[in-house]
Amino acid sequence: MSDLETFKEIKEILISQKHSAEDIALVEKAYKFAKKLHDGQFRVSGEPYIIHPCEVAKILAGLEVDTHTLIAAFLHDVLEDTDTKPETIEELFGNDVLNLVQGVTKLGKLKFKSKEERQAENFRRLFIAMANDIRVIFLKLADRLHNMRTIN
């Protein structure tokens, strides 16, 4: 299934859940922004990378999460995998979305002495983010669920 087909499904879900036209427009803005930033990136399977954030957003749409969580689903790998600055996300989508995205962003750019130290820091950041906003765990679990579904 293409990213556009998946986005159309997400849009239908949002309409059926009675999301406002403004909220749907913000979600579409996030989809288009992520699609542009991930252009030319591919998963190990060879499929365009944008399919992953679309599928994460679709999982979360099915759980009837709020608009900011859906926006963060589309953007959850943007800080890690593109040259996008946090300020850009905040300017376009607000501080709430930025906090969600930062809560699930991995530590790829930091140097650690060991694998264990890296993992401990990942858990530390995840727990702090969860304490501040439980939606981070929903984003992280949807991300992992899609990765597990496509592991082969």
Summary of the structure (lengths in Angstrom):
residues: 152
radius of gyration: 15.1
end to end distance: 16.7
largest distance: 49.3
contacts: 450
relative contact order: 0.13
helix: 70%
strand: 1%
